[in-house]
Amino acid sequence: MSPIHSLPVELLSRVFVLGLPDDEYPRFPPLGVPDFGVLVSHICQQWREIALHTPMLWTTVHFRTVPHMDRAKHYLQRGHRHLIDILVDTCALEEHTPGYTIFREEFMPVFYMLIPHIKRWRSLSLKVRDLKCKIGARTALSTCGPAPALEYLKLWHVEHWDSPERLYTQIGPPPVVVFDKSLPSLKHINLIGVNLPWKHSPFLEDVSSINLGLHSDNVRIPYDLWAHMLSTSPDLEKLSLHYSGPRMEGPDWPADVITLPNLHEITLKDLDLTYLMELFRRLSMPLVSRLQLQLSGSDFAPFLQYLADPPAPPKDVKDKTQAKETARGSVFPVLDTLVIKALECSAESFQKFLQCCKTVKKLEIGKAKIGDGLLEELMPKQHDELHVAQDKDKQWAPLHDARKLTGVTSLVPSGSGSRESSTDSDLSSSSVSLSTAKTTPSSEYSSLSSRPYPDIPLPELHTVRWSRFPSESLRSYIQFRRARGRPVKCWVVHERLRDAEMETMADEMRKLGGDEKIVWFSRNEEEEEEEEEEAEDEGSEYDEEESYSEDEVEDADEDGDDAADDE
């Protein structure tokens, strides 16, 4: 008998619990992939008995298909009195497969099964893609009563919004009071395409994360309630706004600044420039360490200029934190991670913004198009000749020496129209030719890195995640950072960019044995979930991820049968 079978039942049960996903909030598992509890319960008879009597293995109840409904009955029984996480994912009309997917006929039976256990709800994630399903959701949540243990509330209404008028009509009907106004444990609120009766939602306070998306102005939260929600949430850590935020009421909002002392992450998507500027003038966020921008449709240069150099607040403004931030020279003085998925602005404003991001260590770029020319601002050319002249009297590594050491013959992508040149003054406008790159001796390379150039954008950068821009641009940026003695330690690069020249560069980094390295990544569950949420925020439907093959249907049916057989 294997030694593992001699372990005490209590120890094996604990091991099973430790094997559960450690995400703070449960994610929808891929179709056809059984839950961890199902996996361990099918190893042997002993493990099966232990697993069936380990309630924590059965506390995540998700509904995507009809077989999941039968399985959920068993999960709810096995979980005993433990708190449960609920995920309900309905489909759109054109995706509906009668007898298989969760749609109109199945919607209310799902909640008839869940509502008797409402005191155990720890989280609820509900996605609807059909107006009649949304009506069912309104009925269920307005009649279910209080949820005393609910910490996470995530509601989506996702469809193709062909026009602002359709968005208005779909999310515009008067909302209903939910949970009898009582969610005393609520900490995380996520409303995408769903609005609440704001004046009758007293639970919107003392929260840790807020995600609002796809709200036309007429259904947004009034500014006074927005201010109350923020000011009564001193532990707010995450704020995400996608075409949403407080309602524009009257000529002006109150001028008082709202301090968010513990906000660490902020995400801004598809917001109007004027609206965004007015909003930021009334917020103080001194500890934000992660900023994500997805702003397009107009020139956001004024906003970037504001982030880099905010004006002093008026003397009659109550909150004084903004004045302290201005003294630091940036709205986000401790910014650590910068994610740019879309941005339109002038090159000058982008360069000024980058120069103020002196604490940024992680950069993610390339999941969406950035305005023409902005990528080149990561590799500015205006100081090259000045530094070459200064190198005669200072200890900076000269550009021509850097070129000899690293084999760099360009700083911009080949094919850009720039002419090649061997002179130092033209170095920044010549093209990269990695086929003639030389291997850098580790000692010389270390010497180069120890004498970095000043004034380089993002001087503390040590990790770059690169997924969509061409590999030529990436190689140019790698060489640019090397040539200025500021090499990035970790380049996280998508597999689609893994060509022969990138492989050569990765091999060179390994041979040098220095700090630089290239880490390849491909599609993974985390990225799929992120892209799924982005698609939902955009009002897109599922395509590849939610197409149901015959194999997936069979797998899901077997999963449901397994759960039924377990009893």
RODO-2510 file (C-alpha; in nm, 4 decimals, decimal comma):
residues 567
     n   res          X          Y          Z
     1     m     0,0000     0,0000     0,0000
     2     s     0,1282     0,3438    -0,0860
     3     p     0,2544     0,5450     0,2165
     4     i     0,0077     0,8227     0,1339
     5     h    -0,2790     0,5935     0,2347
     6     s    -0,1384     0,5782     0,5862
     7     l    -0,1892     0,9493     0,6416
     8     p    -0,4582     1,0430     0,8922
     9     v    -0,7943     1,1429     0,7456
    10     e    -0,7682     1,4902     0,8976
    11     l    -0,4325     1,5507     0,7310
    12     l    -0,5519     1,4362     0,3877
    13     s    -0,8589     1,6555     0,4221
    14     r    -0,6352     1,9519     0,4997
    15     v    -0,4176     1,8731     0,1973
    16     f    -0,7276     1,8693    -0,0230
    17     v    -0,8311     2,2127     0,1040
    18     l    -0,4823     2,3504     0,0368
    19     g    -0,5151     2,2247    -0,3199
    20     l    -0,8048     2,4608    -0,3935
    21     p    -0,7327     2,7681    -0,6098
    22     d    -0,5964     3,0438    -0,3886
    23     d    -0,7687     3,3300    -0,5719
    24     e    -0,9298     3,5786    -0,3386
    25     y    -1,2362     3,5744    -0,5591
    26     p    -1,3406     3,2613    -0,7562
    27     r    -1,3190     3,2674    -1,1353
    28     f    -1,5382     3,0906    -1,3853
    29     p    -1,3575     2,7639    -1,4705
    30     p    -1,3223     2,6665    -1,8366
    31     l    -1,5899     2,4383    -1,9729
    32     g    -1,5017     2,0709    -1,9518
    33     v    -1,2519     2,1204    -1,6672
    34     p    -1,3810     1,9519    -1,3491
    35     d    -1,3595     2,1208    -1,0107
    36     f    -1,0716     2,0256    -0,7845
    37     g    -1,3114     1,8496    -0,5486
    38     v    -1,4344     1,6285    -0,8321
    39     l    -1,0768     1,5458    -0,9318
    40     v    -0,9611     1,4284    -0,5890
    41     s    -1,2870     1,2397    -0,5289
    42     h    -1,2169     1,0226    -0,8344
    43     i    -0,8692     0,9016    -0,7346
    44     c    -0,9721     0,6113    -0,5145
    45     q    -1,2522     0,5082    -0,2809
    46     q    -1,0720     0,6318     0,0319
    47     w    -1,0072     0,9763    -0,1146
    48     r    -1,3625     0,9895    -0,2377
    49     e    -1,5027     0,9344     0,1104
    50     i    -1,2705     1,1972     0,2575
    51     a    -1,3459     1,4501    -0,0171
    52     l    -1,7233     1,4070     0,0127
    53     h    -1,6942     1,4855     0,3844
    54     t    -1,4695     1,7913     0,3373
    55     p    -1,7226     2,0766     0,3048
    56     m    -1,4684     2,3381     0,1862
    57     l    -1,4248     2,1480    -0,1421
    58     w    -1,7849     2,2188    -0,2404
    59     t    -1,8311     2,5866    -0,1587
    60     t    -1,8011     2,7265    -0,5139
    61     v    -2,1241     2,6815    -0,7075
    62     h    -2,1204     2,7905    -1,0692
    63     f    -2,3886     2,7721    -1,3357
    64     r    -2,3105     2,7793    -1,7056
    65     t    -2,4943     2,4775    -1,8320
    66     v    -2,8067     2,2819    -1,7394
    67     p    -2,6030     1,9886    -1,5956
    68     h    -2,4522     2,2371    -1,3508
    69     m    -2,7979     2,2804    -1,1937
    70     d    -2,8169     1,9174    -1,0816
    71     r    -2,4567     1,9300    -0,9626
    72     a    -2,5253     2,2450    -0,7574
    73     k    -2,7847     2,0630    -0,5468
    74     h    -2,5198     1,8210    -0,4258
    75     y    -2,2624     2,0958    -0,3713
    76     l    -2,5020     2,2953    -0,1558
    77     q    -2,5669     1,9890     0,0605
    78     r    -2,2005     1,8940     0,0943
    79     g    -2,0971     2,2469     0,1890
    80     h    -2,3111     2,2256     0,5037
    81     r    -2,3057     2,5675     0,6715
    82     h    -1,9924     2,7041     0,5089
    83     l    -2,0099     3,0290     0,3108
    84     i    -2,0507     2,9780    -0,0620
    85     d    -1,9332     3,1570    -0,3758
    86     i    -2,1901     3,1741    -0,6556
    87     l    -2,1208     3,2305    -1,0243
    88     v    -2,4126     3,2449    -1,2689
    89     d    -2,3270     3,2935    -1,6366
    90     t    -2,6197     3,3083    -1,8781
    91     c    -2,5927     3,3249    -2,2560
    92     a    -2,7271     3,5443    -2,5353
    93     l    -3,0151     3,4380    -2,7580
    94     e    -2,7916     3,3578    -3,0550
    95     e    -2,5685     3,1392    -2,8330
    96     h    -2,8475     2,9468    -2,6634
    97     t    -2,8525     2,5696    -2,7019
    98     p    -3,1874     2,4448    -2,5654
    99     g    -3,1416     2,1923    -2,2887
   100     y    -2,7759     2,2831    -2,2413
   101     t    -2,7012     2,6523    -2,1813
   102     i    -2,8491     2,8626    -1,9006
   103     f    -3,1075     3,0964    -2,0520
   104     r    -3,4544     3,2361    -1,9819
   105     e    -3,6278     2,9139    -1,8806
   106     e    -3,3469     2,8114    -1,6459
   107     f    -3,2805     3,1515    -1,4880
   108     m    -3,5393     3,1631    -1,2075
   109     p    -3,5017     2,7912    -1,1177
   110     v    -3,1339     2,8632    -1,0523
   111     f    -3,2238     3,1311    -0,7976
   112     y    -3,5071     2,9240    -0,6483
   113     m    -3,2297     2,6782    -0,5625
   114     l    -2,9939     2,9452    -0,4215
   115     i    -3,2189     3,1816    -0,2269
   116     p    -3,2890     2,9376     0,0617
   117     h    -2,9119     2,9515     0,1283
   118     i    -2,8821     3,3318     0,1088
   119     k    -2,7351     3,3609     0,4591
   120     r    -2,4365     3,1608     0,3311
   121     w    -2,3669     3,3771     0,0245
   122     r    -2,0118     3,5115     0,0428
   123     s    -1,9973     3,6263    -0,3195
   124     l    -2,2331     3,6579    -0,6138
   125     s    -2,1148     3,7008    -0,9712
   126     l    -2,4058     3,7274    -1,2150
   127     k    -2,3743     3,7838    -1,5905
   128     v    -2,6749     3,8322    -1,8180
   129     r    -2,6702     3,8848    -2,1930
   130     d    -3,0416     3,9089    -2,2542
   131     l    -3,2994     4,1662    -2,1454
   132     k    -3,5492     3,9036    -2,0250
   133     c    -3,2786     3,7413    -1,8152
   134     k    -3,2073     4,0837    -1,6700
   135     i    -3,5740     4,1161    -1,5759
   136     g    -3,5401     3,7816    -1,3993
   137     a    -3,2351     3,9110    -1,2149
   138     r    -3,4268     4,2172    -1,0987
   139     t    -3,7026     3,9914    -0,9678
   140     a    -3,4650     3,7549    -0,7899
   141     l    -3,2501     4,0193    -0,6199
   142     s    -3,5440     4,2384    -0,5184
   143     t    -3,7252     3,9503    -0,3442
   144     c    -3,4412     3,7425    -0,1981
   145     g    -3,4058     3,9432     0,1240
   146     p    -3,0851     4,0518     0,3047
   147     a    -2,7535     3,8766     0,2442
   148     p    -2,5713     3,9288     0,5763
   149     a    -2,2423     3,7599     0,4735
   150     l    -2,2115     3,8871     0,1144
   151     e    -1,8685     4,0473     0,0605
   152     y    -1,8484     4,0480    -0,3215
   153     l    -2,1281     4,1663    -0,5503
   154     k    -2,0519     4,1518    -0,9237
   155     l    -2,3313     4,2208    -1,1703
   156     w    -2,2928     4,2382    -1,5497
   157     h    -2,5416     4,3137    -1,8244
   158     v    -2,3443     4,2545    -2,1411
   159     e    -2,4717     4,2969    -2,4955
   160     h    -2,3630     4,4553    -2,8217
   161     w    -2,4298     4,8251    -2,7631
   162     d    -2,4703     4,9475    -3,1203
   163     s    -2,5307     5,3080    -3,0141
   164     p    -2,5532     5,5293    -2,7026
   165     e    -2,9304     5,5304    -2,7496
   166     r    -2,9457     5,1523    -2,7171
   167     l    -2,7214     5,1639    -2,4109
   168     y    -2,9611     5,4186    -2,2611
   169     t    -3,2717     5,2081    -2,3239
   170     q    -3,1172     4,8836    -2,2020
   171     i    -2,9839     5,0052    -1,8668
   172     g    -3,2139     5,3024    -1,8274
   173     p    -3,5313     5,1461    -1,6737
   174     p    -3,5793     5,2445    -1,3097
   175     p    -3,3764     5,0086    -1,0907
   176     v    -3,5204     4,8041    -0,8084
   177     v    -3,4170     4,7889    -0,4442
   178     v    -3,1966     4,4842    -0,3922
   179     f    -3,1329     4,2685    -0,0853
   180     d    -3,3807     4,4757     0,1181
   181     k    -3,1106     4,7470     0,1347
   182     s    -2,9077     4,5231     0,3646
   183     l    -2,5563     4,4045     0,2744
   184     p    -2,3661     4,4708     0,5985
   185     s    -2,0539     4,2754     0,4949
   186     l    -2,0159     4,4174     0,1425
   187     k    -1,6567     4,5125     0,0542
   188     h    -1,6333     4,4750    -0,3238
   189     i    -1,8823     4,6170    -0,5740
   190     n    -1,8715     4,5572    -0,9497
   191     l    -2,1527     4,6987    -1,1659
   192     i    -2,1126     4,6699    -1,5442
   193     g    -2,4178     4,7830    -1,7426
   194     v    -2,6195     4,7588    -1,4214
   195     n    -2,7362     5,0498    -1,2077
   196     l    -2,8837     5,0566    -0,8603
   197     p    -3,1379     5,2812    -0,6884
   198     w    -2,8485     5,4824    -0,5484
   199     k    -3,0490     5,6628    -0,2808
   200     h    -3,1822     5,3302    -0,1548
   201     s    -2,8487     5,1474    -0,1432
   202     p    -2,7046     5,2384     0,1973
   203     f    -2,4590     4,9488     0,1739
   204     l    -2,2396     5,1535    -0,0661
   205     e    -1,9933     5,2611     0,1993
   206     d    -1,6836     5,1252     0,3714
   207     v    -1,5913     4,9266     0,0589
   208     s    -1,2469     4,8085    -0,0560
   209     s    -1,2936     4,7995    -0,4340
   210     i    -1,5267     4,9750    -0,6793
   211     n    -1,5694     4,8872    -1,0463
   212     l    -1,8300     5,0853    -1,2422
   213     g    -1,8768     5,0452    -1,6162
   214     l    -2,1063     5,1264    -1,9085
   215     h    -2,3417     5,3770    -1,7479
   216     s    -2,4970     5,6568    -1,9476
   217     d    -2,5065     5,9836    -1,7551
   218     n    -2,8734     5,9586    -1,6628
   219     v    -2,8239     5,6396    -1,4576
   220     r    -2,4917     5,7229    -1,2918
   221     i    -2,4586     5,7724    -0,9198
   222     p    -2,5346     6,1329    -0,8097
   223     y    -2,2238     6,3233    -0,7083
   224     d    -2,3253     6,3688    -0,3438
   225     l    -2,3713     5,9922    -0,3047
   226     w    -2,0468     5,9308    -0,4941
   227     a    -1,8653     6,1621    -0,2536
   228     h    -2,0280     5,9889     0,0426
   229     m    -1,9294     5,6433    -0,0868
   230     l    -1,5651     5,7474    -0,1268
   231     s    -1,5328     5,9501     0,1904
   232     t    -1,6813     5,6675     0,3994
   233     s    -1,4432     5,4129     0,2443
   234     p    -1,1018     5,4968     0,3947
   235     d    -0,9740     5,1475     0,3067
   236     l    -1,0650     5,1709    -0,0619
   237     e    -0,7798     5,0049    -0,2544
   238     k    -0,9081     4,9665    -0,6121
   239     l    -1,1118     5,2011    -0,8305
   240     s    -1,2075     5,1265    -1,1914
   241     l    -1,4190     5,3517    -1,4131
   242     h    -1,5186     5,2511    -1,7654
   243     y    -1,7549     5,5026    -1,9245
   244     s    -1,8937     5,5598    -1,5783
   245     g    -1,8526     5,7606    -1,2604
   246     p    -2,0556     6,0271    -1,0831
   247     r    -2,3395     6,1994    -1,2681
   248     m    -2,2811     6,5443    -1,4176
   249     e    -2,5444     6,7462    -1,2326
   250     g    -2,5808     7,1210    -1,2705
   251     p    -2,3036     7,3520    -1,3896
   252     d    -2,0362     7,2326    -1,1457
   253     w    -1,9564     6,9695    -0,8882
   254     p    -1,8548     7,0820    -0,5387
   255     a    -1,4897     7,1870    -0,5357
   256     d    -1,3931     6,9997    -0,2179
   257     v    -1,1208     6,7382    -0,2628
   258     i    -1,1932     6,3793    -0,1585
   259     t    -0,8923     6,2015    -0,0129
   260     l    -0,8459     5,8321    -0,0841
   261     p    -0,5581     5,7591     0,1538
   262     n    -0,5208     5,3864     0,0768
   263     l    -0,6073     5,3701    -0,2920
   264     h    -0,3408     5,1621    -0,4691
   265     e    -0,4910     5,0830    -0,8101
   266     i    -0,6907     5,2968    -1,0516
   267     t    -0,8174     5,2036    -1,3990
   268     l    -0,9576     5,4575    -1,6462
   269     k    -1,1360     5,3499    -1,9663
   270     d    -1,3295     5,5399    -2,2311
   271     l    -1,3879     5,8578    -2,0334
   272     d    -1,4477     6,2030    -2,1781
   273     l    -1,1508     6,4384    -2,1378
   274     t    -1,3444     6,7212    -1,9733
   275     y    -1,5230     6,4799    -1,7416
   276     l    -1,1952     6,3140    -1,6453
   277     m    -1,0259     6,6442    -1,5685
   278     e    -1,3132     6,7612    -1,3483
   279     l    -1,3136     6,4290    -1,1654
   280     f    -0,9397     6,4280    -1,0935
   281     r    -0,9389     6,7848    -0,9645
   282     r    -1,1585     6,6564    -0,6823
   283     l    -0,9585     6,3481    -0,5898
   284     s    -0,6423     6,3050    -0,3868
   285     m    -0,4705     5,9667    -0,4331
   286     p    -0,1164     5,9956    -0,2946
   287     l    -0,0460     5,6213    -0,2622
   288     v    -0,1596     5,4928    -0,6021
   289     s     0,0987     5,2403    -0,7217
   290     r    -0,0773     5,1010    -1,0307
   291     l    -0,2310     5,3072    -1,3110
   292     q    -0,4086     5,1599    -1,6139
   293     l    -0,5085     5,3828    -1,9043
   294     q    -0,7379     5,3006    -2,1946
   295     l    -0,8230     5,6445    -2,3293
   296     s    -0,8927     5,7187    -2,6940
   297     g    -1,1242     5,9217    -2,9143
   298     s    -0,9711     6,2614    -2,8376
   299     d    -0,6423     6,4251    -2,7442
   300     f    -0,5711     6,3491    -2,3772
   301     a    -0,2617     6,5696    -2,3644
   302     p    -0,4180     6,8059    -2,1048
   303     f    -0,4870     6,5117    -1,8751
   304     l    -0,1306     6,3794    -1,8981
   305     q     0,0036     6,7280    -1,8356
   306     y    -0,2186     6,7487    -1,5298
   307     l    -0,0884     6,4154    -1,3976
   308     a     0,2695     6,5318    -1,4475
   309     d     0,2297     6,8788    -1,3020
   310     p    -0,1037     6,9439    -1,1267
   311     p    -0,1828     7,3043    -1,0417
   312     a    -0,2051     7,4171    -0,6820
   313     p    -0,5583     7,3829    -0,5395
   314     p    -0,7658     7,6956    -0,4732
   315     k    -0,7215     7,8446    -0,1288
   316     d    -1,0825     7,7734    -0,0353
   317     v    -1,0533     7,3980    -0,1018
   318     k    -1,0941     7,2103     0,2249
   319     d    -0,8617     6,9153     0,1669
   320     k    -0,4910     7,0026     0,1685
   321     t    -0,3484     6,6725     0,0460
   322     q    -0,3543     6,7925    -0,3142
   323     a    -0,1127     7,0712    -0,2277
   324     k     0,1316     6,8164    -0,0865
   325     e     0,1103     6,6109    -0,4069
   326     t     0,1804     6,9203    -0,6140
   327     a     0,4938     6,9796    -0,4118
   328     r     0,6095     6,6313    -0,5135
   329     g     0,5601     6,7225    -0,8783
   330     s     0,3114     6,4493    -0,9709
   331     v    -0,0404     6,3300    -0,8929
   332     f     0,1014     5,9795    -0,8406
   333     p     0,4362     6,0261    -0,6615
   334     v     0,4839     5,6557    -0,5779
   335     l     0,3593     5,4988    -0,9015
   336     d     0,5099     5,1514    -0,9457
   337     t     0,3171     4,9922    -1,2363
   338     l     0,2008     5,1634    -1,5556
   339     v    -0,0359     4,9800    -1,7938
   340     i    -0,1174     5,1525    -2,1235
   341     k    -0,3763     4,9733    -2,3338
   342     a    -0,4856     5,2711    -2,5427
   343     l    -0,3870     5,6361    -2,5395
   344     e    -0,4167     5,9328    -2,7709
   345     c    -0,2151     6,2436    -2,6940
   346     s     0,0677     6,4579    -2,8234
   347     a     0,4226     6,3267    -2,8156
   348     e     0,5285     6,6212    -2,6002
   349     s     0,2676     6,5537    -2,3310
   350     f     0,3467     6,1827    -2,3268
   351     q     0,7163     6,2547    -2,2889
   352     k     0,6467     6,4942    -2,0018
   353     f     0,4292     6,2329    -1,8340
   354     l     0,6992     5,9673    -1,8698
   355     q     0,9596     6,2002    -1,7209
   356     c     0,7495     6,2347    -1,4064
   357     c     0,7151     5,8555    -1,3691
   358     k     1,0537     5,8172    -1,2047
   359     t     0,9357     5,5479    -0,9629
   360     v     0,7749     5,3170    -1,2212
   361     k     0,9294     4,9691    -1,2157
   362     k     0,6796     4,7731    -1,4271
   363     l     0,5465     4,8675    -1,7704
   364     e     0,2787     4,6843    -1,9667
   365     i     0,2248     4,7975    -2,3211
   366     g     0,0769     4,6637    -2,6391
   367     k    -0,2702     4,5194    -2,5782
   368     a    -0,4233     4,7979    -2,7814
   369     k    -0,3013     5,0634    -3,0213
   370     i    -0,1293     5,3711    -2,8874
   371     g    -0,1401     5,6919    -3,0840
   372     d     0,1083     5,7242    -3,3710
   373     g     0,4554     5,8168    -3,2544
   374     l     0,4000     5,7660    -2,8823
   375     l     0,5956     5,4427    -2,8710
   376     e     0,9020     5,6306    -2,9925
   377     e     0,8789     5,8544    -2,6848
   378     l     0,9989     5,5596    -2,4780
   379     m     1,3217     5,6056    -2,6740
   380     p     1,3708     5,9862    -2,6942
   381     k     1,6432     6,1243    -2,9186
   382     q     1,6650     6,4889    -2,8182
   383     h     1,9371     6,4439    -2,5524
   384     d     2,1708     6,2132    -2,7432
   385     e     2,4064     6,4763    -2,8838
   386     l     2,4143     6,6597    -2,5517
   387     h     2,5163     6,3437    -2,3660
   388     v     2,7808     6,2589    -2,6233
   389     a     2,9359     6,6024    -2,5702
   390     q     2,9157     6,5669    -2,1920
   391     d     3,0810     6,2252    -2,2043
   392     k     3,4151     6,3852    -2,2870
   393     d     3,4344     6,5277    -1,9359
   394     k     3,2037     6,2967    -1,7382
   395     q     3,1896     5,9289    -1,6504
   396     w     2,8757     5,8485    -1,8513
   397     a     2,9210     5,5592    -2,0947
   398     p     2,9506     5,7244    -2,4414
   399     l     2,6958     5,6282    -2,7013
   400     h     2,9623     5,5167    -2,9446
   401     d     3,1213     5,2990    -2,6745
   402     a     2,7815     5,1607    -2,5853
   403     r     2,7272     5,0774    -2,9485
   404     k     3,0567     4,8914    -2,9653
   405     l     2,9840     4,7008    -2,6481
   406     t     2,6310     4,5968    -2,7321
   407     g     2,6503     4,5667    -3,1080
   408     v     2,3803     4,8331    -3,1503
   409     t     2,3625     4,9939    -3,4917
   410     s     2,0228     5,1565    -3,4421
   411     l     1,7701     5,2760    -3,1875
   412     v     1,4538     5,2693    -3,3981
   413     p     1,2846     4,9868    -3,5886
   414     s     1,4212     4,8947    -3,9294
   415     g     1,2014     4,9918    -4,2185
   416     s     1,1052     5,3186    -4,0514
   417     g     1,2485     5,5238    -4,3317
   418     s     1,5515     5,6393    -4,1358
   419     r     1,8914     5,6263    -4,3046
   420     e     2,1766     5,4290    -4,1514
   421     s     2,4764     5,6145    -4,0205
   422     s     2,7886     5,5307    -3,8276
   423     t     2,8255     5,8741    -3,6719
   424     d     2,7390     5,9293    -3,3097
   425     s     2,5157     6,2257    -3,3825
   426     d     2,3000     6,0139    -3,6140
   427     l     2,2956     5,7060    -3,3939
   428     s     1,9416     5,7529    -3,2735
   429     s     1,7999     5,7716    -3,6248
   430     s     1,9713     5,4674    -3,7732
   431     s     1,8169     5,1212    -3,7907
   432     v     1,8826     4,8116    -3,5824
   433     s     2,0566     4,5190    -3,7488
   434     l     2,0555     4,2334    -3,5025
   435     s     2,2005     3,9964    -3,7556
   436     t     2,5360     4,1696    -3,7034
   437     a     2,4965     4,2117    -3,3260
   438     k     2,8022     4,1214    -3,1189
   439     t     2,8039     3,9276    -2,7984
   440     t     2,8762     4,1585    -2,5078
   441     p     3,1436     4,0457    -2,2603
   442     s     2,9902     4,0324    -1,9153
   443     s     3,2610     4,2525    -1,7578
   444     e     3,2214     4,5274    -2,0159
   445     y     2,8458     4,5005    -1,9942
   446     s     2,8553     4,5396    -1,6166
   447     s     3,0736     4,8465    -1,6537
   448     l     2,8291     4,9976    -1,8952
   449     s     2,5344     4,9356    -1,6646
   450     s     2,7115     5,0948    -1,3705
   451     r     2,7331     5,4325    -1,5454
   452     p     2,3762     5,5021    -1,6636
   453     y     2,2669     5,8081    -1,8559
   454     p     2,0488     6,0556    -1,6697
   455     d     1,7043     6,1756    -1,7847
   456     i     1,6007     5,8502    -1,9485
   457     p     1,2224     5,7880    -1,9307
   458     l     1,1271     5,5406    -1,6580
   459     p     1,4783     5,5165    -1,5091
   460     e     1,3839     5,2523    -1,2474
   461     l     1,2131     5,0186    -1,4933
   462     h     1,2957     4,6509    -1,4322
   463     t     1,0010     4,4596    -1,5889
   464     v     0,8298     4,5125    -1,9254
   465     r     0,5345     4,3098    -2,0499
   466     w     0,5110     4,3265    -2,4296
   467     s     0,2407     4,1545    -2,6320
   468     r     0,1166     4,3335    -2,9422
   469     f     0,3750     4,5729    -3,0838
   470     p     0,6152     4,4304    -3,3458
   471     s     0,9247     4,2466    -3,2326
   472     e     1,1356     4,5039    -3,4200
   473     s     1,0092     4,7753    -3,1858
   474     l     1,0824     4,5569    -2,8856
   475     r     1,4392     4,4911    -2,9993
   476     s     1,4908     4,8627    -3,0515
   477     y     1,3731     4,9338    -2,6995
   478     i     1,5950     4,6621    -2,5512
   479     q     1,8970     4,8110    -2,7301
   480     f     1,7981     5,1626    -2,6285
   481     r     1,7915     5,0701    -2,2599
   482     r     2,1212     4,8848    -2,2894
   483     a     2,2963     5,1680    -2,4682
   484     r     2,2057     5,4073    -2,1887
   485     g     2,3111     5,1800    -1,9081
   486     r     1,9540     5,1157    -1,7960
   487     p     1,8867     4,7572    -1,9074
   488     v     1,5525     4,6072    -1,8095
   489     k     1,5963     4,2946    -1,6005
   490     c     1,2898     4,1041    -1,7170
   491     w     1,1205     4,1224    -2,0570
   492     v     0,7902     3,9328    -2,0503
   493     v     0,7160     3,8750    -2,4176
   494     h     0,4250     3,7038    -2,5908
   495     e     0,5025     3,3858    -2,7821
   496     r     0,3673     3,5361    -3,1047
   497     l     0,6764     3,7595    -3,1159
   498     r     0,9169     3,4696    -3,0775
   499     d     1,1031     3,4949    -3,4089
   500     a     1,4626     3,3976    -3,4893
   501     e     1,6070     3,7372    -3,3968
   502     m     1,4277     3,7445    -3,0621
   503     e     1,5551     3,3930    -2,9902
   504     t     1,9074     3,5124    -3,0706
   505     m     1,8717     3,8029    -2,8314
   506     a     1,7350     3,5759    -2,5565
   507     d     2,0309     3,3389    -2,6049
   508     e     2,2761     3,6294    -2,5782
   509     m     2,1192     3,7346    -2,2495
   510     r     2,1538     3,3827    -2,1100
   511     k     2,5166     3,3580    -2,2185
   512     l     2,6055     3,6899    -2,0556
   513     g     2,4765     3,5650    -1,7234
   514     g     2,3726     3,9164    -1,6240
   515     d     2,0428     4,0488    -1,4972
   516     e     1,8674     4,0664    -1,8344
   517     k     1,6347     3,7878    -1,9411
   518     i     1,3406     3,7252    -2,1720
   519     v     1,0464     3,5291    -2,0358
   520     w     0,7971     3,4000    -2,2902
   521     f     0,4300     3,3828    -2,2088
   522     s     0,1315     3,2477    -2,3953
   523     r    -0,2388     3,2408    -2,3350
   524     n    -0,3171     3,1382    -1,9805
   525     e    -0,6198     3,1364    -1,7577
   526     e    -0,5374     3,4714    -1,6029
   527     e    -0,4985     3,6369    -1,9415
   528     e    -0,8165     3,4729    -2,0719
   529     e    -1,0126     3,6015    -1,7754
   530     e    -0,8680     3,9487    -1,8227
   531     e    -0,9535     3,9504    -2,1916
   532     e    -1,2994     3,8148    -2,1096
   533     e    -1,3625     4,1021    -1,8697
   534     e    -1,2362     4,3506    -2,1284
   535     a    -1,4713     4,2043    -2,3868
   536     e    -1,7582     4,2346    -2,1415
   537     d    -1,6685     4,5928    -2,0590
   538     e    -1,6729     4,6715    -2,4297
   539     g    -2,0179     4,5148    -2,4638
   540     s    -1,8779     4,2351    -2,6778
   541     e    -2,0106     3,8863    -2,6973
   542     y    -1,8017     3,5753    -2,6378
   543     d    -1,6514     3,4314    -2,9508
   544     e    -1,3826     3,1667    -2,9318
   545     e    -1,3934     3,1194    -2,5551
   546     e    -1,7669     3,0542    -2,5411
   547     s    -1,8233     2,8460    -2,8518
   548     y    -1,9443     2,5051    -2,7482
   549     s    -1,7936     2,2047    -2,9231
   550     e    -1,9381     1,8551    -2,9034
   551     d    -1,6462     1,7460    -2,6854
   552     e    -1,7112     2,0271    -2,4371
   553     v    -2,0785     1,9347    -2,4202
   554     e    -1,9886     1,5741    -2,3432
   555     d    -1,7315     1,6783    -2,0792
   556     a    -1,9787     1,9044    -1,9040
   557     d    -2,2458     1,6341    -1,9095
   558     e    -2,0029     1,3866    -1,7559
   559     d    -1,9121     1,6423    -1,4885
   560     g    -2,2766     1,6770    -1,3959
   561     d    -2,3270     1,3013    -1,3935
   562     d    -2,0250     1,2599    -1,1656
   563     a    -2,1750     1,4973    -0,9125
   564     a    -2,5070     1,3172    -0,9193
   565     d    -2,3374     0,9780    -0,8830
   566     d    -2,1403     1,1007    -0,5804
   567     e    -2,4537     1,0810    -0,3699
***
